[in-house]
Amino acid sequence: MTLTTHAGVFEGIGGFSLGAQRAGLQTKWVCEINHFRKQILRQHFKHATQYRDIRSLHNPAAVDILTGGFPCPKY
C-alpha cells in the first residue's frame, strides 16, 4: 500500500504538512482556528481545503495520514 495523502489538525503554520509534502504526500486539508496561521497555510497549501474549527469538522475527505499539532493552545 502506498501512502499518498495527508491532512493536519491543530495545524499551526504547517510544520507536519510541510514535512509530509517534502516526503511526497499531498495535503488534502488542514484545520487551524488562528486567523494569522490560516493565512500562512493558504500560502503553502493553495489546493488544500481549509477548515477553521475542529469542533465543526464533519466528513472531511479521507486521507492516508492524519497529523495533529498537540497541545493546541487557546488564544
C-alpha positions, 0 to 999 in steps of 0.5 A: 500500500502506498501512502499518498495523502495527508491532512493536519489538525491543530495545524499551526503554520504547517510544520507536519504538512510541510514535512509530509509534502517534502516526503511526497504526500499531498495535503488534502486539508488542514484545520487551524482556528488562528486567523494569522496561521490560516493565512500562512497555510493558504500560502503553502497549501493553495489546493488544500481545503481549509477548515477553521474549527475542529469542533465543526469538522464533519466528513472531511475527505479521507486521507492516508495520514492524519497529523495533529499539532498537540497541545493546541493552545487557546488564544 
